[in-house]
Amino acid sequence: MRYPFRVRIPDSCIYVMDLHGSEYYCHQWDYPSMRYRQSFAEKGRGPGELLDAENLRLTSEGCWVLDANKAKMNYFQIHGNDLSLMEYPLDRRLIRTLDFDLYNDSLFIVPDYTGKRRFDILGPDAVIRESRGTIPCRNRDKTISDLVYAQAWRGFLDYNPENGLLAIATQLGDVMEIYSIQGDSLVNVVYGSKGEPRFEYRNGQAIPCGIMGYSDIQVGSRFIYALFWGHSFRDIWRNESIEGGNQIRVFDLSGKPIKQYILDRY
């Protein structure tokens, strides 16, 4: 693997997504023995192959993998070492979808990169059913388009069906949002000390000039866990060894900070 980026452990096996895989994007092992099983989500431009992988989510019988470059949801049904693939093109109204989670078994939640809403709920056919929320920017420049703000406010998301909560954490800032999907309401927006995503507006694009913020978030049954970097882009360019997050932040389900773990490496 070149850049292992996502780990899922459902029960007796472990799945790892390689963000920059050379041949395959996903790998499966037995757990905890770590005996290798198989690799899937083959890299390529042909039928049944993926141009990239952004995230993977598990069901009882298989694995969903998002290919942003082909704008497809890929479902790998797994029976032992036998695989079958079903592909679902994403709604053409979506703009380069970079993350997703499962909702009520047959639906998906994805970020909305039009900037008009915060996230979309897709049907089993990957077509938009409804859109919700707004970007929680407190000082918005009305001369800059919604699309540019959506670029700057892109984030990672996670949904827990047990409590119906969705959390979104900004990749380029220190902001976390909590939504009640079942109640169709905003629970809280947590603005951290590093502030909102900062960017320079150049040629219709949002060029980040602040920090690398969150890179993963998990909504548990009692707490929300988020991996945070906090490094400025200038520091990252000067010192590549600090790439990655070394802070695991723990919040309660309303967004109140509970604890912070400082890791011994990035």
N, C-alpha and C positions, 0 to 999 in steps of 0.2 A: 504494500500500500504506500501511496505517496503522501496523502494528507487525510488520515482518518478524522472524520468530522462529526459523525452522528453515531451513537450507540443505542441499541434497543435490546433489552433482556426480558422477553415475555415470560419464560419459565425455564425450560431445559435447554435452551439454545441462546445464542447471542448473535445479533446482526450488527455489522459495522458498515457505514457508508463512507467510501473514499471519495472525497470531493474532487480530487485530481487523478482518478484512476487511469491507468495506462491501458488496461484491457477490460476490466469490469469495475463497476461502481459499488457493488454490494457483495458482502461476504458473510457466510454463515458458519458458525462453529457450534459444537455441543458445549453446554455449560453446566457445571464448572470445569469439566475436564479439558476444555479448549481443543478437542479433537476436530480437525478441519472437516467440514461437510461439503461445501460447494460455494462457487461464486456465480453471480447472476447480474442482470442489468448490463449486458455487454455494450462496450463503447463502439460507436460507429454511426455511419450515415444511412445504412441500409434498413430494410424492413425488420422490425423486432429489435432494433438497436437504439441506443440512447446517445444523444449528443452531449448531455450533461445530466447530473443528478443534484437536486437542491435539498431534498429531505426524503426520509422514508418513514412510513407509519405502518403498524402491524394490525392485522385482523386475526381471527382464530384460525384462518386457513391460508393466509398468505401475507403479501407485503405490497403496499402502494409506494411507488417511487415517482417523484415529480421531475419531469424533463422540461426545464424552462425554455431551452433553445428550440425544441420541437413543439413547445406549447401543448404537451400531452401529459395526462395522468396514465401511468402504467401499473397494471395490477398483475403481480406474479402469484399465481395460485401454486402452493407448494405442498406436495405429497411426498414426504421422504426426500429423495433426491430427484423426483420428477417435477418439472416446472411447466406451467402453461402461462401464456401471456395474453392479456386483453388490454387494448389501448383505447383511450378516450380523449379526443381532441378537446382542448379547453375552449370555452366561449370566446369568440373573436373580439368581444368588447373588453376582455381583460388585457392588461398591459404587462407583459413579461412577469408572470407570477413566480415569486422567489421562495414561497413557503406555503405550507398548508397543514391542516389537521383534519381528522375525521370527526363527523358530527352525526349522531343518531344512526350509526352503521352505514347508511347509504348516501349521506351528504358530506360535503366538504366545506371547510372555512378557509378562505384565502385572503391575503391582504388586497386592498383596493389601491392601485397605483394611478388612478385617475386624479386622486386628490380631492374628489368631491365627497367620498365617503371613506370610512376607515377600513372596512372589511366587507367581503361578499360571502354569501352562502350559496353554494352550488348544488344542483340536483345530482342524482346518480349518473346523468348524462353529461356532467361537467358544464352545464349551462346555468347562468346566474338566475337564482330565484328571488333573492332580495339583497339589498345593500344597507349597511348600518354604520352608525358612528361618524365622527368627524375628527380631523387632525386637531389635537389639543394644543395648538400653537397659541401663545398668549399675546404675542405682538406680531401680527401677520401683516406683511407688506402687500397691499392690494394691487400693486403694479406687477407683482410676480404671479405667474399662473399657478393654478392648483396642481398641475402636473409636476412642476419644479418642486413644490413643497412635498409632494408625495415621494419624490426621489430622496430628498433630505431626511424624511421621516420614515424611511423603510425600516421594518423591524422584524423580529422573530416572534412567533406566536405559539401558544399551546392552549389546548382546551381539555377540561376534565368533565366528562359526562356525569360523574357522581354528584358534583355540586353545581354544574351548569355554568362554571366560570371560564372565561377566556381572558388570557393575559397577553399583552403585546409589549415587547421591550425594544426600544430604539437601538439600532446598530451604530448610529452616528451621534448619539447623545445619551443623556442620563435621565430618561423618562420611561416610566412603566404605566400602562393603562390596564384596568381591570373592568371587564364587562360581564354582566349577567345575561347570558344568551336566552335562558328560559324566561327571565323577566324583561328582556329587551330594554336594558337600562345600563348606564355607566355607573359602576360602583365607585371608582376612584381613579385619579391620575396622580402618580407619585413623581414629583419633580425633584431629582437629586441635586447635589451640590455642584456637579459639573455642568448642569444646565441643559437647555434644549439643544437639538441639533443645530450647528452653525454651518453656514455655507456662503460661498460667493456666487453671485449670479453672473454667469458668463455664457454668451451665445446660446441662451435658452436652456442652459444646464445648471444643475446645482453642484458646485464643486465644494466638497466638504473641507472645512478649515478648522474644525474643533477637535474632537476626540473620537477614538474608537470606543464605543460604549459596550452594550450587551452583545453576546454571541450565542446565548441559549437561555431558554426559560422553561420551567416545568411547573405546572399547577398540580399540587398534591391534594390529598383529602383534607389536610389541616393547614398546610403552609405552601407558599410559592417560593421556588428556588430559582435564582438567576445568576449566570456567570457574567462577570463584568471585567472589562479591561481598564478603562480610565486613562489610557495613554494618549497624548496629543499626537497628531500625525507627524509633526516635526520630530518628536522624540523617537517615534517608530522608524522614521527614515534614517535618523542618526545611529540608532542602535537596534539592529534587527533581532537581537536576543530577547527583547521584551515583547515580541509579537505573541499575543495570546492573553487570556485573562488569568489573574491569580486571586480574584475575589469571588467567593460564592456568597451572595446576599440572600437572606431568608426573611420573608415577609409573612404576616398573617393574611388571611383571605380578604381583608379589607385594605391591604397595602401598608399596614403599620410595620416598620422595620423591627425585626425580632433579634437577629444575630447576623454577624458577618464572619466568615472564615477566610483567613489569608493563607493561600497555598505556598508551598516552598519552591514552586517553579511556575512558569507561565504556560 
